[in-house]
Amino acid sequence: MDSPIDELLASFHSVLSNALATHPKAELFAGLADRVANLGPARTVPASSNATVDTWLTPTVEVTSGPWVDLARKVLAATPESPWLRSYENLESSPQLDAFQQHYSFLLFAAPVYRGYEPPVLANDMLIGFTLQEPNVEYPAHHHGPAEIYGVISGHLEWQVGNTWTSVGPGDVIVHRSHESHAMYTGDEPVLTWVAWPTTEDGHVYMPSLDPDDMSMEPLVY
């Protein structure tokens, strides 16, 4: 019998394959769905949680509608075996960082070992994750070398790519090209997403508003 982690991986593979089949920027992720299909089996790793997950994940999944309800339920089922983490713990504390960091969590689901954290599915040179962002929280503008594809599982939010803000909701797919700035702002509901990188090379995340001046770079403009 498959574990909840294995079932989540299978459900994600189906969602990613369908998303890439029609997306106009699918070439940025060529071969990724096939690589995901060959991942696994799941490993037993130390699970972790935090107030964002404990408070918001179950009610978020319970109200999920749209095409990825099954994926949402499998995220919830796998959570007792999963490491949900806080972001940017390497940055110096500030009011802007605290306003985001304490109200956002991510599940590093399939990846190389990351800063000592063991993902449930070990994957060389790719990253698959899930994020949970509380209501009325801004994820500040940031960018990184790998292209990135997101899918909104539950909730609605404002999403910035480059200089353009767009309202998105369940079933919407968003792509960021290499070093293209992006930011996310939730309204009155929490938001659950899936996310994937086709490579972890040059994976440092730059957040110009919070990085020390000599440790950041401006995003590329397409």
PyMOL commands that set and color helices and strands:
alter all, ss='L'
color gray80, all
select helices_A, chain A and resi 4-22+26-29+32-37+51-62+69-81+95-101+213-215
alter helices_A, ss='H'
color red, helices_A
select strands_A, chain A and resi 84-85+104-111+121-122+127-133+138-142+148-154+157-161+164-168+173-176+182-186+191-197
alter strands_A, ss='S'
color yellow, strands_A
deselect
rebuild
show_as cartoon
